[in-house]
């Protein structure tokens, strides 16, 4: 049903630009594939308290030209499915 890949210790850094044009840096922790859709699990680099830092999970979407974008997951049922898949990966990897 879902596959998850945790990335190596050297996590790639992604720079995302919000709606106001402000750049935010994230480390890419994992990529998930669930029911033919792809998701990225990110952690903000700006977090002050790394012990209590929450991950951000975004859906990979493409525009009509094939350019990749990351989007919020707006459907609650989809969100629950992806969050459960991430939690299973965390539990199985002992993160």
ChimeraX attribute file (.defattr): number of C-alpha atoms within 10 A of each C-alpha:
attribute: neighborCount
match mode: 1-to-1
recipient: residues
	/A:1	7
	/A:2	15
	/A:3	13
	/A:4	18
	/A:5	12
	/A:6	16
	/A:7	12
	/A:8	10
	/A:9	7
	/A:10	9
	/A:11	15
	/A:12	13
	/A:13	15
	/A:14	16
	/A:15	13
	/A:16	14
	/A:17	11
	/A:18	9
	/A:19	7
	/A:20	6
	/A:21	8
	/A:22	9
	/A:23	12
	/A:24	13
	/A:25	15
	/A:26	21
	/A:27	17
	/A:28	22
	/A:29	21
	/A:30	20
	/A:31	21
	/A:32	23
	/A:33	18
	/A:34	16
	/A:35	9
	/A:36	8
	/A:37	11
	/A:38	18
	/A:39	22
	/A:40	21
	/A:41	20
	/A:42	22
	/A:43	21
	/A:44	19
	/A:45	15
	/A:46	11
	/A:47	12
	/A:48	9
	/A:49	8
	/A:50	11
	/A:51	7
	/A:52	8
	/A:53	13
	/A:54	12
	/A:55	15
	/A:56	14
	/A:57	24
	/A:58	20
	/A:59	21
	/A:60	18
	/A:61	15
	/A:62	12
	/A:63	8
	/A:64	6
	/A:65	6
	/A:66	8
	/A:67	8
	/A:68	11
	/A:69	12
	/A:70	15
	/A:71	14
	/A:72	13
	/A:73	16
	/A:74	10
	/A:75	8
	/A:76	9
	/A:77	10
	/A:78	12
	/A:79	16
	/A:80	12
	/A:81	13
	/A:82	23
	/A:83	14
	/A:84	12
	/A:85	19
	/A:86	22
	/A:87	13
	/A:88	13
	/A:89	19
	/A:90	13
	/A:91	10
	/A:92	9
	/A:93	9
	/A:94	7
	/A:95	8
